[in-house]
Amino acid sequence: MRLESNSDLQKNVFELDKKSYIKMKKLKQNEKIAGRKINEILNRFEKKIKEPRSNINGAKVAQVIRDFLNISCPLKNAKNELKKFEIKNDINLKLNQFDIFDLKLKNNDAMFSSNIGRSVEYYTGLVFEIYKKSKNLNLASGGRYDNLMQTLGAKNKVAAIGGAINYDNILKLWVN
């Protein structure tokens, strides 16, 4: 909702803050509330009001995210579906760096999903899961995580792509 509305606050919260601001303006400015002078609190309110808001189209960004998370298709169609998504949204997912799309399986009921439904805070780009639909078996999952090394303490950004293959499940389906 915050992204779509391009606002940090809901309308009713803003109105409450505005009422508090007006009341505080009438008080003695050197009095303290919760360890801070009223004039310090008011200055922070004023600074926050004057801060420029991002001029991104939050509603459009939210729709792009929804569209991406709705990509779910047979693995054999995944690269094509993701290419269409890239073109439609002028985004480069760097698909040529993912050999996972070239798996050769005995049958074609392996599925691709960009919404893997688990915690993905460290991912910075394409996130995926490949699974066998008929038996609901996870075959592989992974994605891009370019900021992970810095999060762990590296001084420089390290581009990274990773994934995991569930060998027990995938060996049952492997052709060559």
ZADO-1210 file (C-alpha; in nm, 4 decimals, padded with zeros to 6 digits):
<atoms>
<atom x="00.0000" y="00.0000" z="00.0000" code="MET" pos="1"/>
<atom x="00.2851" y="00.2408" z="00.0854" code="ARG" pos="2"/>
<atom x="00.4535" y="00.1693" z="-00.2484" code="LEU" pos="3"/>
<atom x="00.1337" y="00.2064" z="-00.4491" code="GLU" pos="4"/>
<atom x="00.0301" y="00.5317" z="-00.2805" code="SER" pos="5"/>
<atom x="00.3843" y="00.6767" z="-00.2796" code="ASN" pos="6"/>
<atom x="00.3207" y="00.7822" z="00.0791" code="SER" pos="7"/>
<atom x="00.4769" y="00.6869" z="00.4094" code="ASP" pos="8"/>
<atom x="00.1575" y="00.7497" z="00.5986" code="LEU" pos="9"/>
<atom x="-00.2032" y="00.6553" z="00.5761" code="GLN" pos="10"/>
<atom x="-00.4378" y="00.9509" z="00.5607" code="LYS" pos="11"/>
<atom x="-00.5787" y="00.8969" z="00.9120" code="ASN" pos="12"/>
<atom x="-00.2252" y="00.8756" z="01.0617" code="VAL" pos="13"/>
<atom x="-00.1306" y="01.1991" z="00.8848" code="PHE" pos="14"/>
<atom x="-00.4374" y="01.3733" z="01.0302" code="GLU" pos="15"/>
<atom x="-00.3451" y="01.2575" z="01.3834" code="LEU" pos="16"/>
<atom x="00.0120" y="01.3846" z="01.3387" code="ASP" pos="17"/>
<atom x="-00.1203" y="01.7152" z="01.2080" code="LYS" pos="18"/>
<atom x="-00.3416" y="01.7601" z="01.5167" code="LYS" pos="19"/>
<atom x="-00.0469" y="01.6791" z="01.7454" code="SER" pos="20"/>
<atom x="00.1702" y="01.9280" z="01.5568" code="TYR" pos="21"/>
<atom x="-00.0866" y="02.2069" z="01.5955" code="ILE" pos="22"/>
<atom x="-00.1239" y="02.1366" z="01.9697" code="LYS" pos="23"/>
<atom x="00.2551" y="02.1353" z="02.0186" code="MET" pos="24"/>
<atom x="00.2913" y="02.4701" z="01.8412" code="LYS" pos="25"/>
<atom x="00.0819" y="02.6246" z="02.1211" code="LYS" pos="26"/>
<atom x="00.3009" y="02.4813" z="02.4014" code="LEU" pos="27"/>
<atom x="00.6186" y="02.6271" z="02.5503" code="LYS" pos="28"/>
<atom x="00.8922" y="02.5342" z="02.3067" code="GLN" pos="29"/>
<atom x="01.1544" y="02.4509" z="02.5724" code="ASN" pos="30"/>
<atom x="00.9334" y="02.2023" z="02.7584" code="GLU" pos="31"/>
<atom x="01.0345" y="01.8404" z="02.7220" code="LYS" pos="32"/>
<atom x="00.8291" y="01.5440" z="02.6098" code="ILE" pos="33"/>
<atom x="00.9931" y="01.2011" z="02.6354" code="ALA" pos="34"/>
<atom x="01.3341" y="01.3646" z="02.6849" code="GLY" pos="35"/>
<atom x="01.3141" y="01.5956" z="02.3813" code="ARG" pos="36"/>
<atom x="01.2282" y="01.9634" z="02.3686" code="LYS" pos="37"/>
<atom x="00.9038" y="02.0446" z="02.1910" code="ILE" pos="38"/>
<atom x="01.0856" y="02.2693" z="01.9440" code="ASN" pos="39"/>
<atom x="01.3139" y="01.9728" z="01.8514" code="GLU" pos="40"/>
<atom x="01.0101" y="01.7555" z="01.7856" code="ILE" pos="41"/>
<atom x="00.8455" y="02.0281" z="01.5767" code="LEU" pos="42"/>
<atom x="01.1668" y="02.0833" z="01.3780" code="ASN" pos="43"/>
<atom x="01.1754" y="01.7121" z="01.2953" code="ARG" pos="44"/>
<atom x="00.8114" y="01.7217" z="01.1865" code="PHE" pos="45"/>
<atom x="00.8832" y="02.0199" z="00.9610" code="GLU" pos="46"/>
<atom x="01.1951" y="01.8606" z="00.8147" code="LYS" pos="47"/>
<atom x="01.0052" y="01.5417" z="00.7357" code="LYS" pos="48"/>
<atom x="00.7233" y="01.7370" z="00.5684" code="ILE" pos="49"/>
<atom x="00.9744" y="01.9222" z="00.3472" code="LYS" pos="50"/>
<atom x="01.1700" y="01.6091" z="00.2458" code="GLU" pos="51"/>
<atom x="01.1062" y="01.5383" z="-00.1196" code="PRO" pos="52"/>
<atom x="00.9093" y="01.2257" z="-00.1883" code="ARG" pos="53"/>
<atom x="01.0304" y="00.9887" z="-00.4518" code="SER" pos="54"/>
<atom x="00.8719" y="01.0595" z="-00.7857" code="ASN" pos="55"/>
<atom x="00.8585" y="00.6956" z="-00.8902" code="ILE" pos="56"/>
<atom x="00.5267" y="00.5579" z="-00.9973" code="ASN" pos="57"/>
<atom x="00.4673" y="00.3326" z="-00.6985" code="GLY" pos="58"/>
<atom x="00.1504" y="00.1819" z="-00.8433" code="ALA" pos="59"/>
<atom x="00.3404" y="00.0799" z="-01.1564" code="LYS" pos="60"/>
<atom x="00.6295" y="-00.0672" z="-00.9553" code="VAL" pos="61"/>
<atom x="00.3851" y="-00.2653" z="-00.7403" code="ALA" pos="62"/>
<atom x="00.2200" y="-00.4012" z="-01.0560" code="GLN" pos="63"/>
<atom x="00.5574" y="-00.5050" z="-01.2024" code="VAL" pos="64"/>
<atom x="00.6342" y="-00.6905" z="-00.8787" code="ILE" pos="65"/>
<atom x="00.2935" y="-00.8624" z="-00.8866" code="ARG" pos="66"/>
<atom x="00.3430" y="-00.9586" z="-01.2516" code="ASP" pos="67"/>
<atom x="00.6832" y="-01.1080" z="-01.1739" code="PHE" pos="68"/>
<atom x="00.5578" y="-01.3043" z="-00.8753" code="LEU" pos="69"/>
<atom x="00.2745" y="-01.4440" z="-01.0891" code="ASN" pos="70"/>
<atom x="00.5112" y="-01.6067" z="-01.3387" code="ILE" pos="71"/>
<atom x="00.4480" y="-01.9777" z="-01.3111" code="SER" pos="72"/>
<atom x="00.4816" y="-02.2039" z="-01.6128" code="CYS" pos="73"/>
<atom x="00.6332" y="-02.5261" z="-01.7419" code="PRO" pos="74"/>
<atom x="01.0138" y="-02.5115" z="-01.7189" code="LEU" pos="75"/>
<atom x="01.0439" y="-02.5459" z="-02.0961" code="LYS" pos="76"/>
<atom x="00.8557" y="-02.2106" z="-02.1316" code="ASN" pos="77"/>
<atom x="01.0244" y="-02.0261" z="-01.8439" code="ALA" pos="78"/>
<atom x="01.2986" y="-01.8504" z="-02.0392" code="LYS" pos="79"/>
<atom x="01.0419" y="-01.7278" z="-02.2944" code="ASN" pos="80"/>
<atom x="00.8002" y="-01.6053" z="-02.0258" code="GLU" pos="81"/>
<atom x="01.0792" y="-01.4233" z="-01.8451" code="LEU" pos="82"/>
<atom x="01.1980" y="-01.2679" z="-02.1735" code="LYS" pos="83"/>
<atom x="00.8438" y="-01.1357" z="-02.2337" code="LYS" pos="84"/>
<atom x="00.8440" y="-00.9943" z="-01.8807" code="PHE" pos="85"/>
<atom x="01.1829" y="-00.8272" z="-01.9431" code="GLU" pos="86"/>
<atom x="01.0641" y="-00.6658" z="-02.2674" code="ILE" pos="87"/>
<atom x="00.7289" y="-00.5521" z="-02.1269" code="LYS" pos="88"/>
<atom x="00.8927" y="-00.3885" z="-01.8250" code="ASN" pos="89"/>
<atom x="01.2286" y="-00.2816" z="-01.9753" code="ASP" pos="90"/>
<atom x="01.4190" y="-00.4914" z="-01.7194" code="ILE" pos="91"/>
<atom x="01.7308" y="-00.7059" z="-01.7645" code="ASN" pos="92"/>
<atom x="01.7112" y="-01.0224" z="-01.5532" code="LEU" pos="93"/>
<atom x="02.0423" y="-01.1471" z="-01.7007" code="LYS" pos="94"/>
<atom x="01.8805" y="-01.4732" z="-01.8059" code="LEU" pos="95"/>
<atom x="02.1858" y="-01.5857" z="-02.0045" code="ASN" pos="96"/>
<atom x="02.3595" y="-01.6430" z="-01.6700" code="GLN" pos="97"/>
<atom x="02.1147" y="-01.9178" z="-01.5682" code="PHE" pos="98"/>
<atom x="02.1869" y="-02.2615" z="-01.7158" code="ASP" pos="99"/>
<atom x="01.9024" y="-02.4027" z="-01.5089" code="ILE" pos="100"/>
<atom x="01.6652" y="-02.3355" z="-01.8008" code="PHE" pos="101"/>
<atom x="01.8508" y="-02.5915" z="-02.0109" code="ASP" pos="102"/>
<atom x="01.7777" y="-02.8966" z="-01.7932" code="LEU" pos="103"/>
<atom x="01.6775" y="-03.1970" z="-02.0020" code="LYS" pos="104"/>
<atom x="01.4188" y="-03.3973" z="-01.8146" code="LEU" pos="105"/>
<atom x="01.2425" y="-03.7246" z="-01.9009" code="LYS" pos="106"/>
<atom x="00.9004" y="-03.5664" z="-01.9064" code="ASN" pos="107"/>
<atom x="00.7763" y="-03.2124" z="-01.9308" code="ASN" pos="108"/>
<atom x="00.5861" y="-03.1629" z="-01.6085" code="ASP" pos="109"/>
<atom x="00.8725" y="-02.9721" z="-01.4410" code="ALA" pos="110"/>
<atom x="00.7403" y="-02.6296" z="-01.3474" code="MET" pos="111"/>
<atom x="00.9069" y="-02.2906" z="-01.2956" code="PHE" pos="112"/>
<atom x="00.7890" y="-02.0344" z="-01.0387" code="SER" pos="113"/>
<atom x="00.9262" y="-01.6901" z="-00.9582" code="SER" pos="114"/>
<atom x="00.7315" y="-01.6812" z="-00.6317" code="ASN" pos="115"/>
<atom x="00.9044" y="-01.9404" z="-00.4207" code="ILE" pos="116"/>
<atom x="00.7191" y="-01.8498" z="-00.1027" code="GLY" pos="117"/>
<atom x="01.0142" y="-01.8389" z="00.1348" code="ARG" pos="118"/>
<atom x="01.2242" y="-01.5696" z="00.2916" code="SER" pos="119"/>
<atom x="01.4305" y="-01.4035" z="00.0163" code="VAL" pos="120"/>
<atom x="01.5642" y="-01.0864" z="00.1799" code="GLU" pos="121"/>
<atom x="01.9132" y="-01.1379" z="00.0406" code="TYR" pos="122"/>
<atom x="01.8091" y="-01.1810" z="-00.3233" code="TYR" pos="123"/>
<atom x="01.8554" y="-00.8833" z="-00.5556" code="THR" pos="124"/>
<atom x="01.7164" y="-01.0076" z="-00.8857" code="GLY" pos="125"/>
<atom x="01.5653" y="-01.3151" z="-01.0402" code="LEU" pos="126"/>
<atom x="01.4465" y="-01.5711" z="-00.7843" code="VAL" pos="127"/>
<atom x="01.3141" y="-01.9085" z="-00.8943" code="PHE" pos="128"/>
<atom x="01.1977" y="-02.2543" z="-00.8036" code="GLU" pos="129"/>
<atom x="01.1695" y="-02.5539" z="-01.0333" code="ILE" pos="130"/>
<atom x="00.9442" y="-02.8350" z="-00.9255" code="TYR" pos="131"/>
<atom x="00.7695" y="-03.1447" z="-01.0587" code="LYS" pos="132"/>
<atom x="00.4031" y="-03.0557" z="-01.0595" code="LYS" pos="133"/>
<atom x="00.2568" y="-03.4054" z="-01.0599" code="SER" pos="134"/>
<atom x="00.4426" y="-03.5104" z="-00.7442" code="LYS" pos="135"/>
<atom x="00.5049" y="-03.1642" z="-00.5965" code="ASN" pos="136"/>
<atom x="00.8806" y="-03.2314" z="-00.5776" code="LEU" pos="137"/>
<atom x="01.1253" y="-02.9426" z="-00.5456" code="ASN" pos="138"/>
<atom x="01.3999" y="-02.9895" z="-00.8057" code="LEU" pos="139"/>
<atom x="01.5961" y="-02.6652" z="-00.7756" code="ALA" pos="140"/>
<atom x="01.5757" y="-02.3090" z="-00.6424" code="SER" pos="141"/>
<atom x="01.7948" y="-02.0023" z="-00.6265" code="GLY" pos="142"/>
<atom x="01.8565" y="-01.6581" z="-00.7708" code="GLY" pos="143"/>
<atom x="02.0791" y="-01.3487" z="-00.7725" code="ARG" pos="144"/>
<atom x="02.2147" y="-01.2102" z="-00.4473" code="TYR" pos="145"/>
<atom x="02.4600" y="-00.9352" z="-00.5330" code="ASP" pos="146"/>
<atom x="02.4580" y="-00.7690" z="-00.1876" code="ASN" pos="147"/>
<atom x="02.5019" y="-01.0817" z="00.0220" code="LEU" pos="148"/>
<atom x="02.8815" y="-01.0600" z="00.0574" code="MET" pos="149"/>
<atom x="02.8631" y="-00.6955" z="00.1712" code="GLN" pos="150"/>
<atom x="02.5953" y="-00.7918" z="00.4219" code="THR" pos="151"/>
<atom x="02.8363" y="-01.0527" z="00.5561" code="LEU" pos="152"/>
<atom x="03.1163" y="-00.7947" z="00.5863" code="GLY" pos="153"/>
<atom x="03.2912" y="-00.7740" z="00.2471" code="ALA" pos="154"/>
<atom x="03.4149" y="-00.4247" z="00.1595" code="LYS" pos="155"/>
<atom x="03.3132" y="-00.4480" z="-00.2067" code="ASN" pos="156"/>
<atom x="02.9968" y="-00.5528" z="-00.3812" code="LYS" pos="157"/>
<atom x="03.0301" y="-00.9033" z="-00.5234" code="VAL" pos="158"/>
<atom x="02.7981" y="-01.0095" z="-00.8054" code="ALA" pos="159"/>
<atom x="02.6569" y="-01.3501" z="-00.7213" code="ALA" pos="160"/>
<atom x="02.4197" y="-01.6073" z="-00.8607" code="ILE" pos="161"/>
<atom x="02.3393" y="-01.9230" z="-00.6784" code="GLY" pos="162"/>
<atom x="02.1051" y="-02.2089" z="-00.6561" code="GLY" pos="163"/>
<atom x="02.0583" y="-02.5492" z="-00.5104" code="ALA" pos="164"/>
<atom x="01.9589" y="-02.8682" z="-00.6828" code="ILE" pos="165"/>
<atom x="01.7740" y="-03.1361" z="-00.4915" code="ASN" pos="166"/>
<atom x="01.9699" y="-03.4328" z="-00.6297" code="TYR" pos="167"/>
<atom x="01.7458" y="-03.6983" z="-00.4781" code="ASP" pos="168"/>
<atom x="01.4498" y="-03.5611" z="-00.6703" code="ASN" pos="169"/>
<atom x="01.6232" y="-03.4544" z="-00.9899" code="ILE" pos="170"/>
<atom x="01.8060" y="-03.7830" z="-01.0509" code="LEU" pos="171"/>
<atom x="01.4681" y="-03.9540" z="-01.0856" code="LYS" pos="172"/>
<atom x="01.3855" y="-03.7225" z="-01.3764" code="LEU" pos="173"/>
<atom x="01.7229" y="-03.6734" z="-01.5510" code="TRP" pos="174"/>
<atom x="01.7559" y="-03.7920" z="-01.9111" code="VAL" pos="175"/>
<atom x="02.1216" y="-03.7859" z="-02.0104" code="ASN" pos="176"/>
</atoms>
